[in-house]
């Protein structure tokens, strides 16, 4: 009798034993809830992205090899549209632009937005000679190019409110060495981030 009473008292104190002497199933201790927080967060990001797309950022898809090896066909980018409202493009920037009307008419860029690297700014002198690009008489250090240019160009000075742009694939790019300086008003943004493919994600 004493032993039975002791066992009964211990069971009552524990408060965690079932009538069969086993702990209750784990699903009775706490129930999983739907990840509403994550869903709301994802929805907020989607709405924000849609709002920002027209004013701050936009996607860009690389369809030619003119910027290889920096950018490959199939790469997808985020283009920063805000920076150039605060300051003009800078040498070395990779910019996205709409072809000026004269280039659309000539068919050189076929009316599609394009992407090149800014080499020289208004007032600077550009020359391409013996496989080297010179700006104001100084050779550029360009570890990003595919191969040295095989053409000769210039010297010529970049007009006011215009940019001299080249593709990193110097010998396979239709750019300022073909159709001249780019009006600054045609620039729509700066290539900021590559988000696809996953193996190449990163800032530019």
Residue, then its C-alpha position, 0 to 999 in steps of 0.5 A: x500500500x505504501x509503495x502504491x501511494x508513493x507512485x501515485x504521488x510522484x505521478x501527480x507531481x510530475x504533471x507531464x505523464x499521460x494515463x499510460x505513463x508516457x509523455x504527451x505527443x510533441x504536437x500537443x506541446x506547441x502547434x506550428x503557425x503559418x509563416x505570416x511574417x515571412x509572407x508579409x515581408x516578401x509581399x512588402x519587398x515585391x511592392x517596393x520593387x515595383x514602386x522603385x522600378x520606375x524611379x530608382x532601379x530597373x532590370x537589364x538583360x545582356x544580349x550581346x558579347x560587347x562587354x565580355x569578359x565583364x558581362x556575358x550574354x545572359x547576365x541579368x543586372x540591376x541598373x541604378x537610375x538614381x545616382x545620375x540624378x545626383x551627379x553626372x557619370x564618371x570615368x569607368x562607370x558601366x552605363x546603360x543608355x538609349x540610342x540617340x535618334x541618329x543612331x536608331x535611324x542609322x541602324x547601328x544600335x537598332x533602337x535597343x538599350x545598350x551598355x558600355x563603359x565610360x572612357x572619357x568625359x566632356x572636354x577630355x581628349x581620347x586616342x586609341x593607338x597601338x593597342x592602347x587607349x589614351x585619355x589626355x595623353x595618359x594610357x589607361x590601365x584596363x585589366x577588364x578588357x578582353x583583348x587590346x584594340x586592333x584599331x586606331x582612333x583619334x585623337x579627338x576631344x569629347x564634346x560638351x554634354x557627351x561621353x566617350x564609351x567603349x565596350x570591354x570587348x574592344x574588337x567586338x563592340x559597336x561603340x563610340x569608336x564607331x558612331x561617335x560620342x554619346x549624348x549624356x541625356x541618353x544615359x538611363x542609369x549605371x549598371x550596379x549589381x549582377x543578380x543572375x546567374x547565381x555563380x556570378x552574383x555581385x556588384x559591378 
